Amino acid sequence: MRARQTPVVYFQPGHWTQELTEATQGATPKGADDTRSHGLAANAPTLAAPNPAVSFSIPSRERLLELLEAYTGEVPPVFNDGSSDGAGIQPLEGPSGAADLAAPRPPLNQILYGPPGTGKTYSTIDAALEILDPAFKAAHPHPTQRAERKARFDELTQQGQVEFVTFHQSFSYEDFVEGLRAKLNDDKQLEYSVEPGVFKRLCDAARPVIDTGTLTVQPHARVWKISIAGTGPSPTKAYCLDHNEARVGWGKTGDLLQDPESNTYYQSLGSGDKGTLRYFAEEMEVGDILLCIHSAYAIAAVGVVTGDYRHEPPEQLPKGLIGDYQHVRPVQWLYKDLELPIEPINEGKTFTLKTVYQLNRLNWADLQRYLDSKGCKPVAGSARQAVVTKPYVLVVDEINRGNISRIFGELITLIEPSKRAGSDESLQVTLPYSKKPFSVPDNVYLIGTMNTADRSLTGMDVALRRRFEFVEMPPRPEELKGINVAGIEVQRLLEVMNERIEALLDRDHRLGHAFFMPLRENRRLSRLEQIFRKQVLPLLQEYFFDDWQRIQWVLNDHRKPEEFRFVRSQGVNTAALFGDEVNVSRRPQAWYVNDAAFREVQSYLGVIDHLSATEQD
């Protein structure tokens, strides 16, 4: 945490503030757009923006205790050591609305692993809500409230706080981080541009934003180049930077919002100049970023558009400005007196001669990283780093099915908690395609799922294992407790099959309870038949590589009466097939699936105990 001269504590607003004495007044209400302490979103989301909150400065221990007593309605805890710094204060238990800074933070990188059908992907929704909105999850904990949790998850996904991706063998670094994409330019010519992948897009969205006091610069704000009075210093450029404006010429066109096509001077302009004026007056929006150039190779200033376009009559033009610089935009210049090369963040390209145009290769997140890496500081009083109030989650399904080294590349180091941006040991790399600096924010969370039947945990990429916390998702037969299908105890049915699979293979290849969850709603034998025929048996074939005898052992078919066996075998008459001249040394058997057995209750009872099948016969 950043050191503060005077600590600040956040509470939920309410009538309790009326209990405070004059000595402890001084509450600062926090509205939806007001900045707040870093970490509230993770530790006390009900106090994070846009929720209402109230903050208090805490100059002394006594003030803190009085606030706590007023808020909780209880006598505050006592100090157990007489120290003046509060080191001996006992842990507090108060209302859920108070910031519980001692609450454990969810792991930045975690993998849910287990056999097929254990609900790993299903559980990613709850894991994501634990990060994004723990208060909502805590208020909706019951399995019957799954629909509400899913709706909240979908809402957060729509807001851009969640991305979902599935790894596979063709998934690459270019899909995950960045890569080249072919597209047609305005002249219908094929060109290649660097496009961010799913992880970089999420990291860009999670960057700390700039707060100008009147608006907040979003990570994906558009970036425009503007040339004010050409390159180098000039009185017009100096005036604009000093008075938080951006200006361009061609003032004889009149107001560009009042049908410029009827203006003779405007009609005389070329298409490039008309495009410049259209960009400046119509397409540029409040919140967009302006790069004022120093030269074709360097940036002089960076600002954010704060207002709409206006046309200034010549008689109102400030003295000393170029006479036709009458097209004006309010701009808050955040960085000035720069001479930063543009090529490192613009794919090696310099500025072109056009006065105003969008820099499609840049976004604010990239530019901000570049400015930070060069040690640039905002103009005093112009801007401040806003609080990061929102965590972001990337769900990676089937994480072990991708080539981890190929997909993550150098990012395998950057995702470490100790290497995240803002940490003491933070690292930054230059990306290979865009040549831009990049680091991973500490409010980006990775949740992976891993099917242990595809690849065991011990066979996983070691570099990945060291950087993730692993949460086992074993089969939970107890979830099937009470489900009885025509006298078949489904919980026991799964338990017995898994005991046999673990004995014949290993625990990573057990069957998950999720296969049988539909029986909660539909307890007909036909539904159980469908599960066994279309899910259980094909999975066993895959597990045992079509070793039908072992599949028989799992299903206990070898001890059941013939008619109740799911898998049967019969001898092969090799003499009839090959003749007496061919000597087949082994005794081959032909295996086949007994369709009739799937419709018999005794077939399933016999999986649990073969005597049950005999008794029911």
Beta strands, then each sheet from edge to edge (+ up, - down):
strand 1: 8-11
strand 2: 28-30
strand 3: 53-57
strand 4: 109-114
strand 5: 162-166
strand 6: 178-184
strand 7: 190-196
strand 8: 210-211
strand 9: 216-217
strand 10: 223-226
strand 11: 245-248
strand 12: 289-293
strand 13: 298-305
strand 14: 310-311
strand 15: 327-335
strand 16: 340-341
strand 17: 356-358
strand 18: 384-385
strand 19: 392-397
strand 20: 429-430
strand 21: 437-438
strand 22: 444-451
strand 23: 469-472
strand 24: 484-485
strand 25: 488-489
strand 26: 567-571
strand 27: 589-593
sheet 1: 1+ 3- 2+
sheet 2: 5+ 19+ 22+ 4+ 23+
sheet 3: 6+ 7-
sheet 4: 9+ 8- 18+
sheet 5: 11+ 15- 13+ 12- 10- 17+
sheet 6: 11+ 15- 14+
sheet 7: 11+ 15- 13+ 16-
sheet 8: 20+ 21-
sheet 9: 24+ 25-
sheet 10: 26+ 27-
end
